[in-house]
Amino acid sequence: MKSILVEDTEHCVFCGNPNVEEHHVFFGTANRAKAEKYHLTIPACNEHHTGSANCPHKNRIIDLALKCWGQTVYELKIGNRSDFRRDFGKSYL
């Protein structure tokens, strides 16, 4: 897994667990490939990826926080806000 969001991709960003899955900050059919292309991914253990109420797939607040983080880093490292809107359909900031 490559990520422009974190250096340590071997541990869950939420709890440090070394058993991680790749979470695409922008997911769904249209956005998953773009998140992969730009490395907008984070490592998350099963509990913090899909296995509890405190995961981005089930908690809208966590999901939106990650999307804001992802967009911020995109705008710092890849392109501007117009580029982000073109790629992901809207701004989260």
Secondary structure, 3 states (H helix, E strand, C coil): CCCCCCCCCCCCCCCCCCCCEEEECCCCHHHHHHHHHHCCEEEECHHHHCCCCCCCCCCHHHHHHHHHHHHHHHHHHCCCHHHHHHHHCCCCC
